[in-house]
Amino acid sequence: MKNIYFDHSATTPVDKEVLKVMTPYFTKNFGNSSSIHSFGQLALEGVDIAREQCANFLNCKTNEIIFTSGATESNNLAIKGLIKALRDKGLEKPHIISSLVEHDAVLEPLMELKQDGVEVDYLGVQSNGVVDLKKLKSLIKENTVLVSIMWVNSEVGALMPIREIAKTISKINEKRLRDWNNIRPRDRGEKPQKIYFHTDATQAANFYSLDVDWNYIDLLSMSAHKIYGPKGVGLLYRREGVPISGLQRGGHQEGNYRSGTLNVPGIVGLGKAVELLGPVKRGERESIIQRKNNKYIKNLRDKLAKGILKKIPDVVLNTDLENSTPSHAHFSFLGCEGESSLISLDLEGVAVSSGSACASSSLQASHVLIAMGIKIEIAHNSIRFSLGKNNTLDEITYLLKVLPPIIARIRKINPLYNK
C-alpha cells in the first residue's frame, strides 16, 4: 500500500531539525517561561531565540512579534483587536475591506463585527482568483480603518499583489496626512484616521519572502505547521504603533496582547522552521533555499498538471500556474464529486483535499470557487493537490497511473454525466 501525501496546504510534516530543537523543551528545559528560577529562564531563552529568528525572517523588531496558537488566533487578534482598540479611542463607525476568497478565520470574525455595527465590504476576484487592485481603491472610504487581504489563497494557490495593495494604502495615508497638514491648524479638526493593512500569510510563508518593511505591512498572521513546524503555534506581526487590544486576559504574557502560558516547545519549533527557510535579501521574492525548493516543487506540480490534462478528459484546471505557489494544482473533474475522488484516491494510498482543510467536512460548494465564477456543480467536482519538498517524481507517476481509472469509474455510475 502506497503512502503518498499531496495535501501540504492542510499541514506539513515536522522537519527533523525542527523536532530535534523542540525535544529538550518537553523534557529537560520544561519550565514555564514566565518563572524567575533557572528552569523558567532556560525556557525563556528558547523563546527569545525563536523571537529573534522570526523577527529576522519578517525583517522586523522582536517586540513586534506576538506568539499565538496559530494563524486563526492571529487573524482574530489582528482584526477584532484593532477594531476594539479603535472603538475604545472613540471611533464610532469603522469600515473594513476584505476579499470574498479569504479563509474562514478572517471571514467569520468579519461577520461577527458586521453584526456588531462595523461596516464591511468584500472585494471580488478575477477568474484566476486574484483581487482587482483598481476595484480596491473604489471601496476605500473616509472611515476605512483596515484592509485585510490574504497573501496566497489556500484552495487554488492564487498569489495576491500584496506589495502593490499595501503600497497603495500607504500612499493614501500619506496624502490624507499631507492634505491635513496643509490646512490651517485652527481649521484642521482631528488628525485623519490611518488605514491599516493586514495579510493572512499562512500559505505564503513556505515559498516567499514576508519582509514586512519592504511590503508595507502593518499586521501579518502565520502558522508553524504550514512550514514544516509543529501544530498549535503561530504568530502575529504587529508593526510598532498599530493599536490592538488583547482578546483574552489574565496571564499578561506577550505584552498583554495575548495572555496565556507560552507553548515553549512549539515556539522553539516555529523559530527553527522559519530559520530553515533561509535569509531573504531586501526586495527579493524568495530566499536561496526557498528558490531551490520552489523550483523542485514546481517541476513536480507542472508534471502532475500536464499529465492530468493529457490523460483525463473533461477536466478544468482552476489554478493559474503562472500566478500561484509552486505547490498548488486545483482541478474540477466534471461528473465526479470531489469527496468520491478523494476517498477513492485515499484507498489507493494517495492523500489529497477537496478544499480548505478547515472546511473539508462541509458539503457546501467552495466560496472561493464560487467567487471565481465557477458554477456550483463544477465546484463540487473539485480536488486540490498541494505538493511539498519531500514529494518525488515516482509519486507523481503513480498518481497519473491510478487517477484516470478512478475518474472513469466514478463517471460511469453518474447518470447525469452519461446523459
C-alpha positions in Angstrom: 0.0 0.0 0.0 1.4 3.4 -1.0 1.6 6.3 1.5 1.7 9.4 -0.6 0.9 12.9 0.7 -0.3 15.6 -1.6 -2.1 17.8 0.9 0.7 20.2 2.1 -1.7 23.2 2.2 -3.6 21.4 5.0 -0.4 20.8 7.0 3.2 19.7 6.6 5.3 17.0 8.3 7.6 18.4 11.0 11.1 18.7 9.8 13.6 16.5 11.6 15.7 19.5 12.5 12.7 21.3 13.9 11.8 18.3 16.1 15.4 18.0 17.3 15.4 21.5 18.7 12.0 21.1 20.2 12.6 17.9 22.1 14.6 19.3 25.1 11.8 21.7 25.9 9.4 18.9 26.5 11.8 17.2 29.0 15.0 18.9 30.2 14.0 22.5 29.7 10.3 22.1 30.6 10.0 25.3 32.8 7.4 28.0 32.5 9.0 30.9 30.6 7.4 33.3 33.0 9.1 31.8 36.0 12.1 33.6 37.5 14.1 30.5 38.5 16.6 28.7 36.3 14.1 26.3 34.8 12.0 29.2 33.7 14.9 31.2 32.4 16.1 28.3 30.2 12.6 28.1 28.7 12.6 31.9 28.2 16.0 31.7 26.4 14.4 29.3 23.9 11.5 31.7 23.4 13.9 34.7 22.9 15.9 32.8 20.3 12.7 31.9 18.4 11.5 35.5 18.6 14.8 36.7 17.1 14.6 34.1 14.3 11.0 35.2 13.5 12.0 38.8 13.5 14.9 38.1 11.1 12.5 36.3 8.8 10.0 39.1 8.8 12.6 41.9 8.9 11.0 43.5 11.9 11.8 44.2 15.6 11.5 41.4 18.2 8.9 43.4 20.1 6.7 43.3 17.1 6.3 39.5 17.3 3.3 38.2 19.3 3.2 34.4 19.6 -0.2 32.8 19.3 -1.7 29.3 18.9 -1.7 29.8 15.1 -3.0 31.9 12.2 -6.7 31.6 13.2 -6.0 33.2 16.5 -3.6 35.7 14.9 -6.3 36.7 12.4 -8.9 37.2 15.2 -6.4 39.2 17.3 -5.4 41.4 14.3 -8.9 42.2 13.1 -11.0 42.2 16.3 -8.2 43.5 18.4 -7.7 46.5 16.1 -11.4 47.4 16.0 -11.7 47.1 19.8 -8.7 49.4 20.3 -10.0 52.0 17.9 -13.5 51.9 19.4 -12.0 52.3 22.8 -10.5 55.5 21.5 -13.9 56.8 20.4 -14.2 55.6 16.7 -17.9 55.1 16.1 -18.3 53.5 12.7 -15.2 51.8 11.4 -15.1 50.3 7.9 -13.2 47.2 6.8 -12.3 45.9 3.3 -11.5 42.3 2.7 -12.0 39.8 -0.1 -14.5 37.1 -0.9 -11.9 34.4 -1.0 -10.4 34.8 2.5 -10.1 31.9 4.9 -13.0 31.5 7.3 -10.5 32.6 10.0 -10.9 36.1 8.5 -14.5 35.9 7.1 -16.1 34.8 10.4 -14.5 37.5 12.6 -15.7 40.0 10.0 -19.2 38.6 10.1 -19.2 38.9 13.8 -18.0 42.5 13.7 -20.6 43.4 11.0 -23.3 42.1 13.3 -21.9 44.5 15.9 -22.2 47.5 13.7 -18.9 47.6 11.8 -19.1 48.3 8.0 -17.6 45.6 5.9 -17.1 45.5 2.1 -15.8 42.5 0.2 -13.6 42.7 -2.8 -14.4 40.2 -5.6 -11.7 38.4 -7.6 -10.9 37.7 -11.2 -11.3 34.3 -12.8 -7.8 33.3 -11.6 -8.7 34.1 -8.0 -6.7 37.3 -7.8 -8.2 40.5 -6.4 -8.5 43.6 -8.6 -6.4 46.5 -7.3 -8.4 49.1 -9.1 -11.6 47.9 -7.5 -10.0 48.0 -4.1 -9.4 51.8 -4.5 -13.0 52.4 -5.2 -14.1 50.7 -1.9 -11.9 52.9 0.3 -13.9 55.4 2.3 -13.2 58.2 4.9 -14.0 55.8 7.7 -11.9 52.8 6.3 -9.6 51.6 9.0 -8.5 48.2 7.9 -7.8 46.3 4.6 -7.3 42.5 5.1 -6.2 40.5 2.1 -4.6 37.1 2.2 -1.2 36.7 0.6 -2.0 33.3 -1.1 -5.3 31.6 -1.4 -5.3 28.3 0.3 -7.5 26.5 -2.2 -6.3 27.4 -5.7 -2.9 28.9 -4.7 -3.6 32.3 -6.2 -0.8 34.9 -5.4 -2.2 38.3 -4.5 -0.4 41.6 -5.3 0.3 42.2 -1.6 3.1 44.8 -2.0 1.0 46.8 -4.6 -2.1 46.7 -2.3 -0.2 47.8 0.8 1.8 50.5 -1.1 -1.4 51.9 -2.4 -2.8 52.1 1.1 0.4 53.7 2.3 0.1 56.4 -0.4 -3.5 57.1 0.5 -2.4 57.5 4.2 0.4 59.9 3.2 -1.9 62.0 1.0 -4.5 62.3 3.7 -1.9 63.4 6.3 -0.3 65.8 3.8 -3.7 67.4 3.0 -4.5 67.7 6.7 -1.1 69.4 7.4 -1.8 71.9 4.6 -4.9 73.1 6.4 -4.6 76.0 8.9 -4.2 74.5 12.4 -7.4 76.1 13.7 -9.4 74.6 10.9 -7.9 71.1 10.7 -10.1 69.1 13.0 -8.9 65.7 14.1 -6.0 64.0 12.5 -7.1 61.7 9.7 -7.6 58.1 10.7 -4.9 55.8 9.3 -5.9 52.8 7.2 -4.0 49.7 8.4 -3.1 46.7 6.2 -3.3 43.1 7.4 -2.5 40.0 5.5 -3.0 36.3 6.3 0.3 35.0 5.1 -0.2 31.4 6.2 0.0 29.8 2.7 2.8 32.2 1.5 5.4 31.7 4.2 6.8 28.5 2.8 7.5 30.0 -0.7 8.1 33.7 -0.5 9.8 36.5 1.5 7.5 38.0 4.0 9.6 41.2 4.5 7.0 43.4 6.3 9.0 46.5 5.8 9.5 46.1 2.1 5.9 45.1 1.7 4.4 48.0 3.8 2.6 45.5 6.1 1.1 46.6 9.4 -0.3 43.2 10.6 0.6 39.7 9.4 -0.6 36.3 10.5 1.1 32.9 10.0 1.2 29.3 11.4 4.1 27.0 12.0 2.5 23.8 10.7 2.4 25.1 7.1 6.2 25.4 7.0 7.3 22.0 8.4 6.9 23.2 12.0 4.5 22.0 14.8 0.8 22.5 15.0 -0.8 24.7 17.6 1.6 27.7 17.3 1.9 30.7 15.1 2.5 34.5 15.3 1.0 37.9 14.7 3.3 40.6 13.5 2.1 43.9 14.7 4.0 47.0 13.5 5.0 49.2 16.4 2.3 51.8 17.0 -0.5 49.8 15.4 -3.3 49.9 18.0 -4.7 46.5 19.0 -6.3 45.3 22.2 -5.9 41.8 23.6 -8.9 39.5 23.3 -8.0 37.1 26.2 -7.0 38.3 29.6 -5.4 37.0 32.8 -1.8 36.0 32.2 -0.2 39.2 30.9 2.1 37.4 28.5 3.2 38.8 25.2 2.9 42.4 26.3 -0.7 41.8 27.4 -1.7 41.3 23.8 -2.1 37.5 24.2 -2.4 36.2 27.7 -1.7 32.5 28.4 1.3 30.3 29.2 3.6 30.2 26.2 3.9 27.0 24.2 7.6 26.9 24.6 8.4 23.8 22.5 6.1 25.0 19.8 7.6 28.4 19.7 11.1 27.0 19.6 9.9 24.8 16.6 8.4 27.8 14.9 11.6 29.7 15.2 13.6 26.8 13.7 11.1 26.3 10.9 11.4 29.9 9.7 15.2 29.8 10.1 15.3 26.8 7.8 13.5 28.8 5.1 16.7 30.9 4.9 17.5 34.6 5.0 16.0 36.8 2.3 17.7 40.0 1.0 15.6 43.1 0.9 13.5 43.4 -2.3 13.9 39.7 -3.3 10.9 37.5 -3.7 12.4 34.4 -2.1 15.5 33.1 -0.3 18.1 30.9 -1.9 16.6 27.9 0.0 13.1 28.8 -1.0 14.1 29.3 -4.6 15.7 25.8 -4.7 12.6 24.2 -3.1 10.2 26.2 -5.2 11.9 25.1 -8.4 11.8 21.4 -7.4 8.2 21.5 -6.3 7.1 23.5 -9.3 8.6 20.9 -11.7 6.7 18.1 -9.9 3.5 20.2 -9.9 3.7 21.1 -13.6 4.2 17.4 -14.5 1.2 16.5 -12.4 -0.9 19.2 -14.1 0.2 18.4 -17.6 -0.3 14.6 -17.0 -3.8 15.0 -15.7 -4.9 17.3 -18.5 -3.4 14.9 -21.1 -4.8 11.6 -19.6 -8.2 12.6 -18.4 -11.0 14.4 -20.5 -13.4 17.0 -19.2 -11.1 18.5 -16.6 -10.9 22.1 -15.6 -7.6 23.4 -14.1 -8.6 26.1 -11.6 -5.1 27.1 -10.6 -3.3 29.8 -12.7 0.0 28.1 -12.9 1.7 31.3 -13.8 0.4 33.2 -10.8 0.3 30.8 -7.9 2.5 29.0 -5.4 4.6 26.2 -7.0 2.7 23.8 -4.8 -0.9 24.1 -5.8 -2.8 22.4 -8.6 -6.6 22.6 -8.2 -8.9 20.7 -10.6 -12.5 20.1 -11.3 -13.2 16.6 -12.7 -16.6 17.0 -14.4 -19.1 14.4 -13.4 -17.1 13.4 -10.3 -18.0 14.5 -6.8 -14.8 15.7 -5.1 -15.4 13.6 -2.0 -15.8 10.5 -4.1 -12.5 11.2 -5.9 -10.8 12.0 -2.6 -11.9 8.7 -0.9 -11.0 6.6 -3.9 -7.5 8.1 -4.0 -7.1 7.5 -0.3 -7.9 3.9 -0.9 -5.1 3.8 -3.4 -2.7 5.4 -0.8 -2.8 9.0 -2.0 -3.9 11.8 0.3 -5.5 14.9 -1.3 -8.1 17.5 -0.4 -11.4 18.7 -1.7 -10.6 22.3 -0.5 -9.5 24.1 2.7 -8.8 21.6 5.4 -10.8 23.7 8.0 -13.9 23.4 5.8 -13.4 20.0 4.2 -16.2 18.4 6.3 -18.7 20.9 4.8 -20.9 19.8 1.9 -21.3 23.3 0.7 -19.5 24.4 -2.5 -16.3 26.3 -2.0 -16.9 30.0 -1.6 -13.5 30.6 -3.3 -14.5 28.8 -6.5 -17.9 30.5 -6.5 -16.2 33.9 -6.2 -14.0 33.0 -9.2 -17.2 32.5 -11.2 -17.1 28.7 -11.2 -20.6 27.1 -11.3 -21.7 25.3 -8.1 -22.0 21.9 -9.8 -18.4 22.2 -11.1 -17.1 23.5 -7.8 -18.5 20.3 -6.2 -16.3 18.3 -8.6 -13.0 19.7 -7.3 -9.8 18.3 -5.9 -6.8 20.2 -4.6 -3.3 18.7 -4.9 -0.7 20.6 -2.9 2.9 19.3 -3.1 5.9 19.6 -0.7 9.6 19.4 -0.7 9.6 15.6 0.2 7.4 14.5 -2.7 9.0 12.6 -5.6 8.6 12.1 -9.3 7.8 8.4 -8.7 4.8 9.6 -6.6 3.6 11.8 -9.5 3.9 8.8 -11.9 1.9 6.6 -9.5 -0.8 9.2 -9.2 -1.1 9.6 -13.0 -1.5 5.8 -13.2 -4.3 5.4 -10.6 -6.2 8.6 -11.1 -7.6 8.1 -14.7 -9.4 4.8 -13.9 -10.8 6.3 -10.6 -12.3 9.2 -12.5 -13.6 6.8 -15.3 -15.2 4.5 -12.7 -17.0 7.4 -10.8 -18.3 8.9 -14.1 -19.6 5.5 -15.2 -22.1 5.4 -12.4 -23.1 9.0 -12.6 -26.3 9.2 -14.7 -26.1 12.9 -15.2 -22.6 12.7 -16.7 -23.7 9.9 -19.1 -26.7 11.6 -20.5 
